[in-house]
């Protein structure tokens, strides 16, 4: 097997690494300083728009939009394969608060753009997809609900009821990422259009609900391990109280919501997992620098046996994860998401769990500084730990993978 990146990937990696070193990493402290002077915690620091402009100038825009979405000639994306994009997503994971946004490759917009590209009507693409691709607006994906176990999408209780030439949306959602961003213009909402249908996976639909629709109330910001996650536009509790939208805002057909959700979750897992590996790489780098710079009990931390074990084990784990994720990306490109089912489930299970452990070791090595705002580790840990839920609970992926393995031998 040839593990080398192709020429196109290498060229983009070089450009992206230079952009990170020259602009993104220096902007991290600037963004925090600017945020302190903003009128609203959800306002965007000016440096973020500067990064976006520079990324576009360097041709590092919408890299996530792989050629499987049918838009390689649109001029918006780079027309990459999943295998080509995966190592680029890893690099952005070294600065997860700034880099994905700077490249217009941040969730939940990426998944929403994929939905509109794959399932949206021509009018929906014109109104919502094109401004999203241009970075002119942001969006949110409203699926999770507080009253049911949303890890099982068939539990969703929000109603999407047809009323003449409109649909009426009623329900309560929470942890709706991006909803508090000042540029958030539209929600993709998942709810039931046929709650009594015989097929539980055909009861759900997805619909576009503009943020300014009467009946849409952003009730509060939800914290994540104490963080408000400003850079992602926050995570909101949102109530849809009889929000009425035109019938042509339905995505696809009634009953297709579950299938669209599954399609949306495929490429996004590659994105999250590769960014997580980038986060782990930064944690290892910080761990090594700390170990070489600090002395305890008469010798450098780097000379302590337990610290050496942490560093070695972390390096082994990252190399294993990267190969598994790259294999998954290759399978998605060659045999499709269904053919890569086992590997997709495997990376969902292994990557966040392992990266949390690596970042935790780095936190331990930094002592009190590791849990403070003076280092990025606490925020990285919170983000990685959250992905063990946001990408679906580990146990759901384990269940799916185990059942598939059992069928092979039944």
C-alpha positions, 0 to 999 in steps of 0.5 A: 500500500502506498501511504504517500499523499498525492501531488494535489494534497501535498500542494494544498498541505504546503499552502495550508501549513503556511497559512496556519503558521503565518496567520491562524496561530498568531491570530489566536491571541488577537481574537481573544483580545478583540472578543473582550471588547465586543458588544455581544459575546456572539459577535465575531472578532474582526480578525476572523473576517481577515482570516477568511479573506486571506484563506480565499485569496490563497485558494483555501476555501470550501475544501470540504466540498468533495467531488462526491457532492456533484459540484466539483465544477461550481467554482466553490470547492476544490473538488477533492476526494475524502482521502485528499481532504482528510489530511487538510482537516487534520491541520485545521484541528490544530486550531479548531476555534479559528481554522475551520471557520477561516476556510469555511469548513466549520460545522454545522455549516459543512453538513448543512451545505452537503445536505443542500448540495445533495438533496436541496431543490434548485431554489433552495440551493440558490437561496441558501447554499450559494450564500453559505458557500460564499461565507455570507451567512451561517446556519444551524442544524436542529435535531437534538431534543431535551425530552427524548433520547436523540441518539435514536433519531426515531424518537424525535418529537418535533412536529412538521405538519402540512397546512395548505401550502405551508408547513407548521413546525412545533417543538423544542430543540437544544444544543443547536450549534451555530444558532446564536451566531449573528450571521445565522440565517436558517435552520435545518429542522428535523421533525415528524411529518407522519408520526403514526406511519408504519415505518419508523424511519419514514416518519421524519422529514427535514425542513428549512426554517429561516431564523427570523420566522415568527414562532422561532425563539432562541431561548438560551445559550447552552454551555459545554463543560462551562464554555459558551463556545463562541467561535461556533456560534454557541449552542442554543435551546430553540423553541419552534412554536407554530413556526410557519414556512412555505411548503417548498422549504421541505428538503426532499420528500416527506419521510426522507429525513432519516435517510438524509440525516444518515447521509449527512453524518458520513463525510462529517465523521471524517472531518471531525476525526481528522480535526481531532487528530490535529488536536492530539498532535498539538497536545503532544507538541505542548506536552513535549515542550512542557516536559523539556522546559520544566524540572521537578524533583531534581531532573527535567520532566522529560527524564521522568519515566512516566512522562516518557511513557505518556509521550510514546503511547500518545505518538503510537495512538495518533499514528494508529488513528490516522491510518484508520481514518485515512483507510475510511476516507479511501473506502468512502471514495471507492466503495461509498459510505455503505461499504465503509460502514465498519470503518466509519463506526470504528473511527467514531468510537476510537478517535474521540476516546483516544484523543481525550486521553492524549489531551488529558495527559497533556493537561496533567503534565501542565499542572494547574496551567493545563486547566487554565485559560493560559493554555488551549488544553482545557478547551481542547479537552472539552471539545474532544470529550463533547464529540463522544456525544455530538457525533452520537454516543460511543455506545450507539456506534459500538452497538451498530458495529457489533451487530454488523460483526455478529451478522457476519458469523450468524 
